Amino acid sequence: MLRLTRVLGHATEPQLAETLHRLEHGGTVERLKLSRADTARKRLHAFTDRGTEVGVMLDRSEQLSNGAVLLLEPTRAIVVALEEPQWLALAPRDAAAALELGYFCGNMHWKVRFAGEYLHVSLEGPRETYLERLAHLVANGSISVIGDD
Amino acid sequence: MNDINANAIPAASRERPSTAARVGIGGPVGSGKTALLEQLIPRFLARGTDLAVITNDIATKEDAERVRRSGLIAPERVLAVETGACPHSAIREDPTLNMQSADDLDRRFPGLELILIESGGDNLASSFSLDLVDYWLFVIDVAGGDDIPRKRGLGVLSCDLLVINKTDLAPYVRVDLPRMVREANEVRKGKPVLLTNCAIGDGVDAVVEQIAREVLFDR
C-alpha cells in the first residue's frame, strides 16, 4: 500500500499543472476518484483508477478536494478526481406539498439544493433507497420525480 | 521531456501525519458499544497502537468512568463528552464538543495514532459526521431483533462497518442469525458486516483488523 500523507497542492497551480501536463503525456497520472462526502475524511483506504492501493492519511488541517495532488514523482502522480454529484429532482404539486417535502428532507438530513420550482436531493447512496423513503409522497401525488415517467 | 525540478516541488510525503485517525462507534442503547470498546482497547494496545478514547453520554460520565475504572487504558487517555440532549446531535449536526476533545487528545499525547469515539446510545437513524470521524462502526445486536437490518435505518445503511453483536444469544431470542446476516449484506450492498460476541471477545480481532486496514495503514 502506498501511503499518501500530504496535499502537495492543486492541479491548477501553474507549477504543478506544468509537471502534471508532462506526466499526462506519458500516461502516468493516476486519478483517485472520490465522492463529495469522502473528501471530508482525513483517512481513506482506496484504489486509484490504475489499481494502485493507497492509504490517505492527512493532518486534520488538510482538505481533500477535486484536483488535490497527493503524489508527485518524476514518473508518476496521483490526483483526486471528484465524482460528479448525483441529484434526484423532485417537483412538489403545490405550496403545501413543497412545505411537506422540505420538512421531510430536513428530517432525513438530506442535502438539497433549490432549483426554481424543483427540489434537488443529493444522492449519497443508491437512488432506490431515496425513492423508497419518498414513496408515500409520490403515492399521494404530493410530489413527482422528474425524469421518471 | 524536462526533468522535474525537485527543489521547486513540495516534499512528496512524510512518515505520518501529526494527528490521530478518528473512528466512531455508534448504535442503539444496549447493543454493546462500550463492551466492544473494552474488547478493542487491549487488542489495539497489544499491537502497539497509541490509543485514546472519547465517550458520549447524555447527562453523565458513566461510560467514561466505566472505561477508566477498567484498568485497560491510562485514565487520562479517556475523555467524556456530556451531550446534554440527543446523542446524535453531538456526532452529526454539531460535533464541536467531540472535535474539541479529539483535538485536545492530539495535543496532549504527541504520537497518538487512534482515537475511538463512542456515541451515546441512540436509534437506528443515528450516524456520524465525516467532519468528526474518518471511519465509523454501527453496532446492533441480535437481541434487538433480526428485523433490524430490514428496517434500513440510516446507521445500518451508511456506516463503514456494521457489527452484529451478542451472536451467542441468537438461539435464546429466537433469531435466525444467518438470515439476519444475509439481509444485512443485502441492504448494505457489499459494505462490510462482522459478527461479534463482545462478552468473551469472539470476532473482535476481525474488527481490529478492519479498522487497522482502513485507517491506520501501519502494517
Interface residues (C-beta under 8 A of the other chain):
Chain A: M1 R3 L4 T5 R6 L8 G9 Q15 L16 T19 R22 H25 G26 A37 D38 A40 R41 K42 R43 L44 H45 G55 M57 L58 D59 R60 E62 L71 L72 E73 P74 H109 E124 G125 P126 T129 E132
Chain B: M1 N2 D3 I4 A6 A8 I9 P10 A11 A12 S13 R14 E15 R16 P17 S18 T19 A21 R22 R92 D103 D106 S127 S129 L130 D131 D134 Y135 R152 L154 L157 S158 K189 R213 E214 V215 L216 F217
